[in-house]
Amino acid sequence: MRVQIRAVGVEANEDLLGYAAKRVHFALGRLLEPTDLVRVFLTEQRSPRRGPESRCVIHVPAMAVVHAVAMTHYAAVDEAADKIAHAFLRARGRHRERPRATLRTGTDG
């Protein structure tokens, strides 16, 4: 899996970029092919009530997009990585063949 990280309006040091890449690899490494592209966008937005908030968007083209907002960039990356891993696992579970129980017989068929 290829990971592209883009920080817009954020002073992203090597620690943050490395952390984001490692966290995305950990969350999606077993779920995606080595040729799949994952884009991570880090931004900062100002809220009039809460002050500055860090935002992380993880985008897997033609598959999924998740957004997370937190007080720090590290927390936003964690939350977005958890969300996208959960979305992929949930989607994978939907496509599995499972026997369905019915009210009359207890099994389908």
N, C-alpha and C positions, 0 to 999 in steps of 0.2 A: 504494500500500500504506500502510495506517495502522499505526503502531507505538505501542503503549502500553508504557511502562516503569514498573515498580513495584519500589521498593527497600524491603525489609522488614528492619529491624534493621541497616541499613547507612547510613552517612552519605554519601549520594550527592550530590556537587556537580554543578554544571552541566557541567563537563568530562567527567565519567564518563557522565552522561545523554546528552550530545551525542555522545560517542564510541560509545556503545551504539547509538543511533539511526542514526548514519552507517554503522557496521559492518554492521548488519542490512540497511539499504538497499542497501549494496554487495553483500552476499551473496545477497539474494533479490529485488532490484529487477527483474531481467529475467525472473524465474521466476513472479512472482505478478501478479495483476490489481491495478489501483489501489484497488479496493474491498475487497480482502482485508485482514483484521486479523491483526497479529502481536503477541503479548504477550511481553514480556521481564520475567523476575523475577530480581532480584538479592538474594541473601541471604548471610549469613555463618554458618558453622557451626564449632563447636569440636571438634577431634579430640584425644583424650587423648594420642596419640602425636606428632602433627605440629603441634598448636596451631591457630590460626585458619586456616580455608580459605574462599575465596570461591566461591560457587556461582552459576551462571547457568543458567536454564531458558528456552528459547525455545519458545513454543507457537503453532502455527498451527492454529486450531480446525478439526477434522474432517480434518486433513491429517497433521500431524507434531508430535512433541514430542522435544526433545533436552535432555540435561543435561550440564553440564561443571563440573568442580571444579578449581581452580587456586589458586596462592598469592596472586594479586592479582585484583581484579575485571576489570581490562583483559584479562588473560590468559584468564580464564574466558569473557568475552564473545567473544574471538577464537576460542577453541576451539569454543564452542557455535555461532557463526556458520558456521564451517567445516563442522561436522558437519551442520547443517541444509541448507546449500547442497549438500553431497555427497549427502545423502539425497534431495533433490528431483531432482538430476541423475540419480541412479541409478534412481529411480522413473520418470522421464521416458524413460530409455533402455529400460526394460522394456516400455513400451507401444508402442514403435516397431515397425513392420512390417519385418522383415528376412528375406531369403532364408536358409534353413537348409541347411547342407551335410549330405549323407547319405554313408554309407560306400560305397555302390555307384556312384552317379552323380556325386557331387561337388556336385550342386545338388538342391534340393527341387523336383521336378516334372518 
